[in-house]
Amino acid sequence: MGKTKTKFAILILISLVVLILSVGIGSVMISPVEIFKIILYKIFNIDALGIPLESNVVILLKVRLPRVLLAFIVGSMLSVSGVISQSVLRNPLASSYTLGISSGAAVGASIAILFGFNFLGLMTLPFFGLSFGMLTVFCAVMLASKLDKNMGNITIILTGMAFSMFANAIIAFIMAFASETAQQITFWQLGSFSLKDWSHPLILLPIALLGIIFVSFLSTEMDIMTFGEEHSKASGVNVLKIKWLLLAVGAILTGSAVSMAGVIGFIDLFTPHIARRVFGSKHKLVIPASAIMGGVFMTLCDLIARTLTAPIELPVGAVTSVIGAPFFIYLYFKGRNGYKK
């Protein structure tokens, strides 16, 4: 237990360092001392370190800090969603994209962008993304239950992939008939945290906290389900009910994150694997570890996206794909080699 606490302490320290670097690095460099000075002066009204430059205050509090916090929250939500998918389906390649949740959320957001819906203000895109993401996973699971009454994992994956391809086809039709908004939809599909203010992380934060806490309460059931459905049923776990609950929470986490930041892939694929490698297989450790690691990775990817080719900003989804695609290939061939033995 002592080693686990030490590992979490190191992980939290790393996340703090990454957050400080992310808010400090940019076209205008802000030192860690200046960052602490701004926080003390503006938030706690303490000028022990001196009065900070007003220009740095605006850059830090109005531009970088909300963006960095949003990236961290989105990374955490997607990573925990990945833990859910891999646990429920017992497949190392499973993710919210495998189930079609991200594609469904993308369809909802694309429709909102196409028709210019704004009846809920900033909540419009999250509403459409969450609704369509939930609808997609609901339809996929319902179809899987019709094809296989036991809702086998392979059946769910195949139906999810089918719905994902169908959703991508709908997005292609939307872009073909909406030339004015096609560029906006395309850029949104690649993911970005630019032009975000404090309202965006504040909207996602309660959703993220409630979703992660709820999943944590089901960590014991998730541990049991990794041994197979027959073993789970023998242990008294209502497999169908738990699957529905977990998939619904995963859809909420992914749909909300995707609708706010765009489609960002692979974070939910590789961070759970790294968390398991470091903290073991128990979900009561994997869930919080994945949340923190996902936040750190997403924050780093966003930092790379906005600084590597500055002043031109790369889509953060492109950065995560460059890192995640080789990892996906590694897992796939590792799995194939494992089956041959």
GUBA-502746 format. One record per residue: residue in three letters; x, y, z of N, C-alpha, C, O in turn. Coordinates in steps of 0.02 Angstrom, whole numbers, padded with zeros to 5 digits, always signed. Layout:
BEGIN
AlaXYZXYZXYZXYZ ...
***
This chain:
BEGIN
Met+00042-00060+00000+00000+00000+00000+00043+00063+00000+00026+00113-00030 Gly+00101+00058+00035+00146+00115+00037+00173+00132-00031+00180+00191-00049 Lys+00189+00079-00071+00214+00091-00139+00161+00124-00182+00176+00167-00223 Thr+00098+00103-00173+00043+00132-00212+00035+00206-00197+00027+00247-00242 Lys+00038+00224-00132+00033+00294-00113+00091+00335-00142+00082+00392-00164 Thr+00150+00305-00142+00208+00340-00170+00199+00351-00245+00215+00404-00271 Lys+00174+00300-00279+00162+00307-00351+00111+00361-00366+00120+00400-00413 Phe+00057+00363-00327+00007+00415-00338+00035+00484-00322+00019+00533-00356 Ala+00076+00489-00270+00107+00553-00253+00152+00577-00310+00151+00636-00327 Ile+00190+00531-00340+00233+00549-00397+00190+00570-00456+00206+00619-00491 Leu+00136+00533-00468+00092+00549-00524+00060+00618-00516+00056+00656-00564 Ile+00038+00634-00456+00009+00700-00443+00061+00755-00451+00046+00808-00477 Leu+00123+00741-00428+00177+00790-00436+00191+00802-00510+00201+00859-00531 Ile+00192+00748-00549+00204+00755-00621+00148+00797-00653+00162+00840-00695 Ser+00086+00783-00633+00029+00821-00662+00034+00895-00645+00018+00937-00687 Leu+00056+00912-00584+00064+00982-00566+00119+01016-00607+00112+01073-00629 Val+00174+00980-00617+00229+01007-00658+00205+01019-00730+00221+01070-00760 Val+00168+00970-00757+00143+00977-00826+00095+01036-00831+00097+01073-00880 Leu+00051+01044-00782+00004+01100-00783+00040+01167-00780+00022+01214-00816 Ile+00092+01172-00738+00130+01234-00733+00167+01250-00798+00167+01307-00821 Leu+00197+01198-00827+00231+01208-00891+00182+01229-00946+00197+01272-00987 Ser+00123+01198-00947+00075+01211-00999+00048+01282-00997+00037+01313-01049 Val+00036+01308-00936+00011+01377-00932+00066+01428-00939+00053+01487-00951 Gly+00129+01406-00932+00185+01452-00936+00216+01458-01005+00243+01510-01023 Ile+00211+01405-01045+00243+01403-01111+00195+01428-01165+00137+01408-01167 Gly+00220+01471-01207+00180+01498-01263+00216+01555-01296+00276+01564-01286 Ser+00180+01594-01337+00211+01651-01372+00240+01700-01321+00290+01733-01335 Val+00208+01705-01263+00234+01744-01207+00250+01695-01151+00205+01662-01125 Met+00313+01691-01131+00333+01644-01079+00318+01674-01010+00334+01732-00997 Ile+00288+01634-00968+00273+01655-00899+00308+01606-00852+00294+01546-00854 Ser+00353+01632-00811+00392+01589-00767+00349+01561-00711+00296+01588-00695 Pro+00371+01505-00681+00334+01477-00624+00325+01527-00567+00273+01528-00534 Val+00377+01568-00555+00372+01618-00502+00317+01668-00518+00279+01688-00474 Glu+00313+01689-00581+00262+01737-00602+00192+01705-00597+00143+01739-00580 Ile+00188+01640-00612+00124+01605-00606+00099+01605-00534+00041+01621-00520 Phe+00144+01587-00488+00125+01587-00416+00109+01658-00393+00065+01668-00352 Lys+00145+01707-00420+00132+01776-00402+00062+01797-00423+00026+01830-00386 Ile+00042+01777-00484-00025+01794-00509-00078+01760-00467-00129+01791-00449 Ile-00067+01696-00451-00117+01659-00412-00125+01689-00343-00181+01698-00319 Leu-00069+01705-00310-00072+01734-00244-00106+01802-00244-00147+01818-00200 Tyr-00089+01842-00295-00113+01911-00296-00186+01915-00318-00226+01952-00287 Lys-00204+01879-00369-00271+01885-00398-00324+01842-00363-00382+01861-00358 Ile-00303+01784-00338-00351+01739-00308-00354+01747-00232-00408+01748-00203 Phe-00294+01753-00201-00292+01758-00128-00277+01828-00103-00274+01840-00043 Asn-00269+01875-00150-00257+01946-00133-00195+01955-00088-00195+01995-00041 Ile-00143+01916-00104-00080+01920-00067-00025+01945-00114-00016+01916-00168 Asp+00011+01997-00095+00063+02025-00138+00133+02013-00109+00178+02054-00117 Ala+00141+01956-00074+00205+01940-00042+00261+01934-00093+00319+01950-00078 Leu+00246+01910-00153+00296+01902-00205+00298+01962-00252+00336+01962-00301 Gly+00258+02012-00239+00256+02071-00282+00193+02071-00325+00156+02022-00327 Ile+00182+02127-00359+00124+02135-00403+00142+02111-00473+00191+02135-00502 Pro+00105+02063-00501+00121+02037-00568+00103+02085-00624+00065+02132-00614 Leu+00132+02073-00683+00115+02113-00741+00043+02099-00762+00022+02041-00764 Glu+00006+02152-00777-00064+02144-00795-00073+02103-00859-00121+02065-00866 Ser-00026+02111-00907-00030+02073-00970-00023+01999-00956-00058+01958-00987 Asn+00022+01980-00910+00030+01910-00892-00032+01883-00856-00050+01824-00864 Val-00064+01926-00816-00125+01906-00781-00180+01888-00831-00214+01838-00823 Val-00188+01930-00882-00239+01918-00933-00225+01854-00972-00269+01813-00983 Ile-00162+01845-00992-00143+01785-01031-00154+01722-00990-00180+01672-01015 Leu-00134+01724-00927-00138+01665-00885-00210+01648-00866-00233+01591-00876 Leu-00246+01697-00839-00313+01683-00813-00368+01682-00865-00418+01647-00856 Lys-00360+01719-00919-00413+01723-00970-00403+01675-01028-00452+01654-01059 Val-00341+01657-01042-00327+01617-01102-00301+01547-01085-00333+01497-01101 Arg-00244+01544-01052-00210+01480-01044-00239+01435-00991-00249+01375-01002 Leu-00253+01462-00932-00277+01419-00877-00343+01384-00893-00347+01324-00882 Pro-00394+01419-00919-00455+01382-00936-00444+01330-00991-00475+01276-00990 Arg-00400+01345-01039-00386+01298-01092-00350+01236-01065-00369+01179-01082 Val-00301+01245-01023-00263+01189-00994-00308+01146-00950-00305+01085-00954 Leu-00350+01178-00909-00396+01140-00867-00446+01100-00908-00463+01044-00890 Leu-00470+01130-00962-00517+01095-01006-00483+01034-01037-00513+00980-01040 Ala-00422+01042-01060-00385+00986-01089-00376+00930-01038-00384+00871-01054 Phe-00360+00948-00976-00350+00898-00923-00415+00861-00909-00415+00800-00903 Ile-00470+00898-00904-00535+00867-00889-00557+00820-00946-00579+00764-00933 Val-00550+00843-01008-00569+00802-01066-00527+00738-01068-00553+00684-01080 Gly-00461+00745-01057-00418+00686-01056-00438+00636-01002-00437+00576-01014 Ser-00457+00661-00944-00479+00618-00889-00544+00581-00907-00550+00521-00895 Met-00591+00618-00936-00656+00588-00954-00647+00533-01007-00676+00479-01001 Leu-00607+00547-01058-00597+00498-01111-00560+00436-01085-00575+00380-01105 Ser-00511+00447-01042-00472+00391-01015-00515+00345-00972-00510+00284-00978 Val-00557+00373-00929-00601+00332-00888-00652+00295-00932-00671+00239-00917 Ser-00675+00328-00985-00719+00295-01033-00684+00235-01065-00714+00183-01076 Gly-00619+00243-01079-00580+00188-01106-00574+00130-01057-00578+00072-01077 Val-00565+00145-00993-00563+00093-00941-00629+00054-00941-00629-00007-00937 Ile-00684+00090-00946-00750+00058-00947-00756+00011-01007-00776-00047-00999 Ser-00739+00036-01066-00745-00005-01127-00703-00068-01123-00726-00122-01139 Gln-00641-00061-01102-00596-00118-01099-00616-00168-01046-00607-00228-01053 Ser-00645-00142-00991-00667-00187-00937-00730-00224-00957-00734-00285-00948 Val-00779-00188-00983-00843-00219-01000-00835-00270-01056-00864-00324-01054 Leu-00795-00252-01106-00788-00295-01165-00729-00343-01160-00720-00386-01203 Arg-00688-00335-01107-00630-00377-01097-00588-00381-01161-00567-00434-01182 Asn-00576-00323-01189-00538-00318-01252-00490-00259-01246-00512-00203-01235 Pro-00424-00271-01253-00375-00217-01246-00380-00164-01300-00353-00109-01293 Leu-00414-00180-01356-00422-00132-01411-00488-00095-01407-00502-00054-01451 Ala-00528-00108-01356-00593-00075-01351-00585-00003-01328-00541+00013-01288 Ser-00629+00040-01354-00629+00110-01334-00697+00139-01352-00740+00104-01380 Ser-00707+00202-01335-00770+00234-01352-00780+00238-01427-00837+00243-01450 Tyr-00725+00236-01465-00730+00238-01538-00751+00170-01564-00786+00166-01614 Thr-00729+00116-01531-00749+00049-01550-00825+00041-01543-00856+00008-01584 Leu-00853+00071-01491-00925+00066-01479-00966+00115-01519-01027+00112-01519 Gly-00933+00160-01555-00968+00209-01596-00993+00270-01558-01029+00311-01586 Ile-00973+00276-01494-00998+00333-01454-00972+00399-01481-01010+00446-01489 Ser-00907+00401-01496-00877+00463-01521-00907+00483-01588-00921+00542-01600 Ser-00917+00434-01632-00946+00449-01697-01017+00474-01690-01038+00520-01726 Gly-01055+00444-01644-01123+00467-01633-01125+00538-01606-01166+00578-01627 Ala-01080+00553-01559-01076+00621-01532-01056+00670-01587-01079+00727-01588 Ala-01012+00648-01631-00990+00690-01687-01048+00706-01734-01053+00762-01759 Val-01092+00658-01745-01151+00670-01787-01196+00723-01755-01219+00769-01788 Gly-01207+00717-01689-01249+00765-01654-01220+00835-01658-01256+00883-01672 Ala-01155+00842-01644-01123+00908-01647-01123+00936-01718-01132+00996-01728 Ser-01113+00893-01768-01113+00915-01838-01181+00942-01858-01186+00992-01893 Ile-01234+00909-01836-01302+00932-01850-01314+01001-01818-01344+01045-01848 Ala-01290+01008-01756-01298+01073-01721-01260+01128-01758-01286+01184-01764 Ile-01200+01112-01782-01160+01162-01819-01193+01178-01886-01195+01236-01906 Leu-01218+01126-01920-01248+01134-01986-01308+01181-01983-01314+01227-02024 Phe-01353+01170-01935-01414+01209-01931-01408+01271-01886-01455+01309-01878 Gly-01349+01280-01857-01337+01339-01816-01378+01340-01752-01396+01394-01728 Phe-01393+01281-01725-01432+01279-01663-01393+01311-01606-01333+01299-01598 Asn-01428+01351-01567-01396+01384-01510-01446+01399-01454-01438+01447-01416 Phe-01498+01356-01450-01552+01370-01403-01532+01358-01330-01567+01378-01284 Leu-01475+01324-01319-01451+01313-01251-01385+01348-01239-01351+01335-01189 Gly-01366+01394-01283-01303+01429-01275-01244+01382-01280-01240+01342-01327 Leu-01198+01387-01232-01139+01344-01232-01156+01271-01221-01116+01227-01237 Met-01215+01258-01195-01236+01189-01182-01265+01155-01243-01281+01095-01241 Thr-01272+01191-01299-01304+01163-01358-01263+01105-01386-01290+01050-01396 Leu-01198+01116-01399-01156+01062-01426-01150+01003-01378-01158+00946-01399 Pro-01138+01015-01312-01137+00958-01266-01203+00920-01265-01204+00859-01259 Phe-01259+00957-01270-01324+00924-01270-01332+00878-01330-01352+00820-01323 Phe-01316+00904-01390-01323+00863-01451-01272+00806-01450-01289+00749-01468 Gly-01210+00820-01430-01159+00768-01429-01177+00712-01380-01172+00653-01396 Leu-01198+00732-01320-01217+00683-01269-01277+00643-01291-01278+00582-01282 Ser-01327+00676-01319-01389+00642-01340-01375+00591-01394-01398+00534-01391 Phe-01337+00611-01446-01323+00566-01501-01274+00511-01481-01278+00455-01506 Gly-01227+00527-01436-01181+00475-01412-01219+00422-01373-01206+00362-01381 Met-01265+00444-01329-01306+00397-01292-01351+00357-01338-01360+00296-01329 Leu-01379+00390-01389-01423+00356-01436-01385+00302-01474-01411+00247-01486 Thr-01324+00318-01494-01283+00270-01532-01268+00207-01492-01278+00152-01515 Val-01244+00217-01430-01227+00159-01389-01290+00120-01370-01289+00059-01364 Phe-01346+00156-01360-01409+00123-01344-01431+00079-01403-01450+00021-01393 Cys-01428+00106-01463-01448+00068-01522-01401+00009-01533-01423-00046-01551 Ala-01335+00020-01523-01287-00034-01533-01298-00090-01484-01297-00149-01503 Val-01310-00073-01421-01321-00125-01370-01388-00160-01380-01394-00220-01369 Met-01440-00122-01400-01505-00152-01413-01501-00202-01471-01528-00257-01467 Leu-01465-00182-01524-01457-00228-01581-01417-00289-01560-01432-00345-01580 Ala-01364-00278-01519-01324-00334-01496-01365-00382-01454-01355-00442-01458 Ser-01410-00355-01413-01453-00398-01371-01502-00438-01413-01521-00493-01393 Lys-01523-00410-01470-01568-00447-01515-01530-00503-01550-01557-00558-01560 Leu-01468-00488-01570-01428-00538-01605-01401-00591-01557-01393-00649-01576 Asp-01386-00569-01495-01358-00615-01445-01389-00598-01378-01373-00546-01349 Lys-01432-00641-01353-01468-00627-01291-01421-00617-01231-01437-00582-01184 Asn-01362-00649-01235-01313-00642-01181-01270-00579-01189-01227-00564-01147 Met-01282-00542-01244-01244-00482-01258-01169-00496-01253-01133-00465-01214 Gly-01146-00543-01294-01075-00560-01296-01032-00500-01316-01054-00456-01353 Asn-00971-00499-01291-00927-00442-01302-00911-00431-01376-00910-00374-01399 Ile-00899-00485-01412-00883-00479-01483-00943-00451-01521-00934-00410-01567 Thr-01003-00471-01503-01063-00446-01536-01070-00371-01526-01086-00334-01572 Ile-01057-00348-01464-01062-00276-01449-01010-00237-01489-01025-00184-01516 Ile-00949-00263-01493-00896-00229-01530-00913-00223-01604-00904-00170-01634 Leu-00938-00278-01633-00954-00277-01704-01011-00229-01720-01009-00193-01769 Thr-01063-00230-01678-01119-00184-01689-01098-00111-01678-01120-00066-01713 Gly-01055-00101-01629-01029-00033-01616-00989-00007-01676-00996+00051-01695 Met-00947-00050-01704-00908-00030-01763-00953-00016-01823-00940+00030-01861 Ala-01007-00055-01830-01054-00044-01884-01088+00024-01877-01096+00061-01925 Phe-01110+00039-01816-01141+00104-01803-01092+00161-01812-01110+00216-01834 Ser-01029+00149-01794-00977+00200-01803-00967+00217-01877-00963+00276-01895 Met-00964+00166-01918-00956+00177-01990-01018+00212-02020-01012+00255-02064 Phe-01077+00194-01995-01138+00226-02018-01139+00300-01999-01158+00342-02038 Ala-01117+00314-01937-01114+00384-01914-01065+00424-01955-01078+00482-01972 Asn-01007+00395-01971-00957+00430-02012-00984+00444-02081-00969+00496-02111 Ala-01025+00398-02108-01056+00410-02173-01105+00469-02170-01108+00509-02217 Ile-01143+00474-02115-01189+00530-02107-01151+00596-02105-01172+00646-02134 Ile-01095+00597-02069-01054+00658-02065-01028+00677-02134-01026+00736-02151 Ala-01008+00627-02174-00984+00640-02242-01039+00672-02284-01026+00718-02323 Phe-01102+00647-02277-01159+00677-02314-01171+00749-02291-01184+00793-02331 Ile-01167+00760-02225-01177+00828-02199-01126+00876-02228-01143+00932-02247 Met-01063+00855-02230-01010+00898-02256-01017+00909-02331-01000+00963-02356 Ala-01044+00859-02367-01052+00866-02439-01106+00917-02457-01100+00952-02507 Phe-01158+00921-02415-01213+00966-02429-01209+01032-02390-01255+01074-02394 Ala-01156+01042-02352-01149+01103-02313-01079+01132-02323-01036+01128-02278 Ser-01068+01160-02381-01001+01185-02398-00979+01242-02352-00919+01249-02338 Glu-01028+01282-02328-01009+01339-02286-00982+01317-02218-00937+01348-02191 Thr-01009+01264-02191-00989+01242-02125-00943+01180-02127-00923+01155-02075 Ala-00926+01157-02188-00885+01096-02194-00817+01105-02161-00793+01059-02127 Gln-00786+01163-02171-00720+01174-02141-00724+01176-02065-00680+01149-02031 Gln-00777+01206-02038-00786+01208-01966-00796+01138-01937-00768+01121-01885 Ile-00836+01098-01973-00849+01029-01950-00785+00988-01954-00770+00948-01909 Thr-00747+00997-02008-00684+00960-02017-00635+00976-01962-00605+00930-01932 Phe-00626+01041-01947-00579+01060-01894-00603+01035-01826-00563+01014-01785 Trp-00669+01037-01815-00696+01013-01752-00685+00938-01744-00671+00914-01689 Gln-00691+00900-01799-00682+00828-01796-00611+00809-01776-00600+00755-01748 Leu-00562+00853-01789-00493+00838-01772-00476+00858-01701-00422+00842-01675 Gly-00521+00894-01668-00511+00912-01598-00470+00974-01588-00418+00983-01620 Ser-00492+01017-01543-00456+01078-01527-00481+01108-01461-00540+01101-01443 Phe-00435+01140-01425-00453+01175-01364-00445+01250-01370-00445+01286-01320 Ser-00439+01274-01431-00430+01346-01442-00496+01383-01432-00550+01355-01439 Leu-00490+01447-01416-00547+01492-01408-00596+01467-01354-00657+01474-01361 Lys-00569+01437-01301-00611+01413-01246-00602+01460-01186-00548+01485-01173 Asp-00657+01472-01150-00654+01514-01090-00672+01472-01029-00679+01411-01034 Trp-00681+01505-00972-00693+01470-00909-00759+01431-00909-00766+01382-00873 Ser-00806+01451-00950-00871+01417-00950-00865+01344-00973-00903+01302-00950 His-00817+01330-01017-00811+01262-01044-00786+01212-00992-00819+01160-00983 Pro-00731+01224-00957-00712+01176-00904-00761+01173-00847-00770+01120-00816 Leu-00794+01229-00832-00842+01229-00776-00904+01187-00793-00935+01158-00748 Ile-00922+01184-00857-00978+01142-00878-00960+01067-00872-01000+01027-00849 Leu-00899+01050-00894-00879+00980-00895-00859+00953-00827-00867+00893-00814 Leu-00833+00996-00783-00806+00972-00719-00856+00931-00679-00838+00876-00657 Pro-00918+00955-00666-00964+00914-00627-00983+00848-00662-00992+00798-00628 Ile-00988+00849-00729-01002+00787-00765-00946+00737-00756-00958+00678-00744 Ala-00884+00762-00761-00825+00719-00753-00822+00690-00683-00811+00630-00675 Leu-00831+00731-00632-00826+00708-00563-00880+00657-00547-00865+00605-00517 Leu-00942+00671-00566-00997+00625-00551-00987+00558-00588-00998+00505-00559 Gly-00966+00562-00651-00956+00501-00690-00900+00458-00662-00907+00397-00656 Ile-00843+00489-00646-00786+00452-00620-00801+00422-00551-00782+00365-00538 Ile-00835+00461-00508-00853+00435-00442-00901+00376-00447-00894+00326-00412 Phe-00951+00382-00492-00999+00328-00502-00964+00264-00525-00978+00210-00499 Val-00919+00270-00574-00882+00212-00599-00840+00181-00543-00833+00120-00539 Ser-00810+00224-00501-00768+00199-00447-00808+00155-00399-00782+00107-00372 Phe-00872+00172-00388-00914+00131-00344-00927+00061-00373-00945+00015-00337 Leu-00918+00054-00439-00929-00011-00471-00863-00047-00485-00861-00094-00525 Ser-00809-00025-00453-00743-00054-00467-00739-00128-00449-00705-00166-00484 Thr-00773-00148-00396-00772-00219-00376-00805-00262-00429-00779-00315-00447 Glu-00864-00240-00453-00898-00276-00506-00856-00280-00570-00856-00330-00604 Met-00821-00226-00585-00778-00225-00644-00720-00275-00636-00701-00307-00685 Asp-00693-00281-00576-00640-00330-00563-00666-00401-00576-00633-00442-00607 Ile-00726-00415-00551-00755-00482-00558-00770-00497-00632-00759-00553-00655 Met-00794-00447-00668-00813-00457-00738-00753-00472-00783-00762-00499-00838 Thr-00693-00455-00762-00634-00469-00803-00620-00544-00807-00583-00566-00851 Phe-00650-00584-00761-00639-00656-00762-00688-00692-00808-00686-00753-00814 Gly-00734-00655-00839-00782-00686-00884-00853-00682-00858-00864-00674-00798 Glu-00900-00688-00904-00970-00680-00886-00996-00736-00842-01035-00724-00796 Glu-00975-00798-00856-00999-00855-00816-00975-00849-00744-01013-00861-00697 His-00911-00830-00735-00884-00821-00668-00920-00763-00632-00933-00766-00572 Ser-00935-00710-00670-00969-00652-00640-01038-00670-00616-01059-00651-00561 Lys-01075-00707-00657-01142-00728-00638-01141-00774-00577-01183-00769-00533 Ala-01090-00818-00575-01083-00863-00518-01067-00825-00454-01082-00847-00399 Ser-01035-00766-00462-01016-00725-00404-01072-00678-00383-01064-00639-00336 Gly-01129-00682-00418-01187-00641-00399-01190-00573-00432-01229-00530-00411 Val-01150-00563-00484-01151-00499-00519-01204-00501-00574-01206-00548-00614 Asn-01247-00451-00575-01297-00445-00629-01262-00415-00690-01259-00354-00698 Val-01235-00459-00732-01191-00437-00786-01225-00389-00833-01197-00337-00851 Leu-01286-00405-00854-01322-00362-00902-01334-00292-00874-01324-00242-00908 Lys-01355-00289-00811-01369-00225-00779-01305-00183-00773-01305-00123-00789 Ile-01251-00215-00751-01188-00178-00743-01162-00155-00810-01135-00100-00816 Lys-01169-00197-00861-01147-00177-00928-01185-00115-00952-01155-00068-00978 Trp-01250-00117-00943-01292-00060-00964-01270+00003-00927-01262+00056-00958 Leu-01262-00001-00861-01243+00057-00821-01175+00084-00843-01168+00145-00853 Leu-01126+00040-00849-01058+00062-00867-01056+00092-00937-01023+00143-00948 Leu-01089+00060-00985-01090+00086-01053-01125+00154-01056-01105+00198-01094 Ala-01178+00162-01015-01213+00226-01013-01168+00281-00986-01166+00337-01013 Val-01132+00267-00931-01087+00316-00902-01030+00332-00951-01010+00389-00958 Gly-01004+00279-00984-00951+00291-01034-00975+00335-01090-00938+00377-01115 Ala-01038+00325-01111-01066+00367-01164-01074+00439-01141-01062+00485-01179 Ile-01093+00448-01078-01101+00516-01051-01033+00552-01049-01028+00609-01070 Leu-00982+00517-01024-00916+00547-01019-00888+00564-01088-00863+00619-01099 Thr-00892+00516-01134-00865+00527-01201-00905+00579-01240-00877+00624-01271 Gly-00972+00571-01239-01014+00618-01276-01005+00690-01254-01002+00735-01295 Ser-01000+00701-01188-00990+00769-01162-00922+00796-01183-00916+00854-01204 Ala-00870+00755-01176-00802+00777-01192-00795+00792-01267-00767+00843-01286 Val-00820+00746-01308-00814+00755-01381-00852+00815-01405-00827+00852-01448 Ser-00912+00826-01379-00952+00882-01402-00922+00949-01382-00936+01000-01414 Met-00881+00950-01330-00851+01012-01307-00784+01026-01341-00768+01084-01355 Ala-00745+00974-01354-00677+00983-01380-00667+00954-01450-00614+00964-01479 Gly-00716+00918-01476-00706+00886-01540-00685+00813-01532-00676+00789-01476 Val-00677+00779-01588-00659+00708-01587-00584+00701-01576-00545+00723-01617 Ile-00565+00670-01521-00495+00659-01504-00485+00586-01490-00514+00559-01442 Gly-00445+00553-01530-00438+00481-01526-00377+00458-01488-00330+00496-01476 Phe-00379+00395-01468-00323+00355-01441-00305+00370-01368-00274+00327-01336 Ile-00324+00427-01340-00311+00439-01269-00345+00385-01227-00316+00360-01179 Asp-00407+00368-01246-00444+00318-01208-00420+00247-01221-00442+00200-01188 Leu-00374+00239-01268-00348+00173-01284-00285+00157-01244-00281+00104-01213 Phe-00236+00204-01244-00172+00185-01215-00163+00205-01141-00123+00173-01106 Thr-00198+00256-01117-00187+00275-01047-00210+00220-00997-00176+00211-00947 Pro-00266+00185-01009-00284+00131-00962-00231+00076-00960-00219+00047-00907 His-00198+00062-01016-00146+00011-01018-00086+00033-00976-00058-00007-00938 Ile-00067+00095-00982-00010+00121-00943-00027+00121-00869+00015+00104-00827 Ala-00090+00139-00853-00111+00139-00782-00108+00069-00753-00086+00060-00697 Arg-00130+00019-00792-00128-00050-00768-00056-00074-00760-00040-00111-00713 Arg-00012-00052-00806+00058-00073-00802+00091-00045-00738+00134-00078-00708 Val+00072+00015-00718+00103+00048-00660+00069+00029-00594+00103+00017-00544 Phe+00001+00025-00594-00035+00017-00532-00068-00052-00524-00099-00065-00473 Gly-00062-00096-00573-00093-00161-00568-00162-00162-00600-00181-00114-00633 Ser-00198-00216-00589-00261-00226-00625-00324-00207-00585-00378-00206-00613 Lys-00317-00191-00521-00376-00174-00481-00405-00107-00503-00369-00057-00507 His-00470-00107-00518-00501-00048-00546-00506+00010-00497-00511+00068-00518 Lys-00506-00004-00432-00508+00052-00384-00445+00094-00388-00444+00152-00366 Leu-00391+00066-00416-00329+00103-00429-00325+00126-00501-00302+00182-00516 Val-00347+00083-00547-00341+00098-00618-00383+00159-00637-00362+00200-00678 Ile-00443+00165-00609-00489+00219-00627-00459+00288-00611-00454+00330-00655 Pro-00440+00301-00547-00410+00367-00534-00343+00378-00568-00328+00434-00590 Ala-00303+00325-00574-00238+00332-00608-00248+00349-00682-00212+00392-00709 Ser-00296+00317-00714-00310+00332-00784-00336+00403-00792-00319+00437-00841 Ala-00377+00425-00746-00404+00493-00749-00348+00545-00747-00347+00592-00785 Ile-00300+00534-00701-00244+00582-00694-00198+00577-00755-00178+00627-00783 Met-00181+00515-00775-00136+00506-00832-00166+00533-00896-00132+00564-00937 Gly-00232+00521-00905-00265+00547-00964-00263+00622-00967-00252+00652-01019 Gly-00274+00654-00909-00270+00727-00905-00200+00752-00922-00193+00801-00958 Val-00149+00718-00896-00079+00738-00909-00062+00730-00983-00033+00776-01012 Phe-00080+00673-01012-00064+00661-01083-00100+00711-01128-00071+00737-01176 Met-00163+00724-01113-00201+00771-01155-00172+00841-01149-00168+00877-01199 Thr-00153+00861-01089-00123+00927-01079-00057+00934-01118-00044+00985-01149 Leu-00016+00881-01115+00047+00882-01153+00035+00884-01228+00069+00921-01264 Cys-00014+00846-01252-00030+00846-01323-00055+00914-01346-00038+00937-01401 Asp-00095+00947-01305-00119+01014-01322-00061+01064-01323-00059+01108-01365 Leu-00014+01056-01275+00045+01100-01275+00085+01092-01339+00107+01141-01368 Ile+00094+01029-01361+00130+01016-01423+00092+01045-01482+00122+01075-01528 Ala+00026+01038-01482-00016+01061-01538-00012+01136-01548-00013+01159-01605 Arg-00007+01174-01494-00007+01247-01501+00062+01279-01503+00069+01339-01516 Thr+00115+01239-01491+00182+01268-01491+00228+01240-01545+00275+01274-01566 Leu+00216+01179-01568+00263+01146-01614+00270+01184-01680+00325+01192-01705 Thr+00214+01207-01707+00215+01244-01772+00189+01315-01764+00162+01343-01811 Ala+00197+01344-01704+00172+01412-01691+00199+01461-01743+00258+01456-01762 Pro+00158+01509-01766+00092+01527-01740+00034+01485-01767-00024+01495-01747 Ile+00048+01437-01811-00005+01392-01835-00017+01337-01783+00030+01307-01758 Glu-00081+01326-01767-00097+01277-01716-00120+01212-01748-00163+01212-01792 Leu-00091+01157-01725-00110+01091-01750-00173+01066-01715-00184+01084-01657 Pro-00214+01026-01747-00270+00994-01712-00242+00945-01660-00199+00905-01676 Val-00267+00949-01600-00241+00906-01547-00254+00832-01562-00217+00789-01540 Gly-00308+00818-01600-00323+00750-01619-00269+00720-01663-00257+00659-01661 Ala-00236+00762-01703-00182+00738-01746-00122+00717-01703-00088+00668-01718 Val-00109+00755-01650-00053+00740-01605-00065+00675-01568-00021+00633-01564 Thr-00126+00667-01541-00141+00605-01505-00140+00544-01551-00122+00489-01530 Ser-00158+00554-01614-00157+00499-01662-00086+00477-01679-00073+00418-01687 Val-00041+00525-01684+00029+00509-01698+00058+00466-01642+00098+00420-01655 Ile+00037+00480-01580+00061+00441-01523+00022+00376-01517+00051+00323-01504 Gly-00044+00378-01527-00086+00321-01513-00087+00268-01568-00094+00209-01552 Ala-00081+00287-01631-00085+00239-01686-00031+00184-01681-00048+00125-01687 Pro+00033+00202-01669+00083+00148-01660+00068+00103-01601+00081+00043-01603 Phe+00040+00132-01547+00022+00093-01488-00034+00044-01505-00034-00013-01482 Phe-00082+00066-01545-00137+00023-01567-00110-00036-01606-00131-00093-01596 Ile-00064-00022-01653-00034-00076-01694+00004-00125-01650+00001-00186-01659 Tyr+00041-00097-01601+00078-00140-01554+00031-00187-01516+00044-00247-01511 Leu-00024-00160-01490-00072-00201-01454-00104-00254-01498-00114-00311-01477 Tyr-00118-00235-01561-00151-00282-01607-00105-00342-01621-00127-00399-01616 Phe-00042-00329-01638+00003-00384-01655+00024-00422-01593+00038-00482-01597 Lys+00025-00388-01536+00040-00424-01473-00016-00473-01459-00004-00530-01437 Gly-00078-00451-01471-00136-00494-01461-00135-00554-01508-00151-00610-01488 Arg-00118-00541-01571-00116-00596-01620-00063-00647-01600-00074-00707-01604 Asn-00004-00623-01579+00048-00669-01559+00028-00709-01498+00046-00768-01490 Gly-00010-00675-01454-00033-00710-01393-00082-00765-01410-00081-00818-01378 Tyr-00125-00755-01460-00174-00806-01478-00141-00867-01511-00167-00923-01509 Lys-00082-00854-01543-00049-00909-01579-00016-00958-01531-00007-01017-01548 Lys+00001-00934-01471+00038-00976-01425-00006-01031-01396+00017-01072-01356 
***
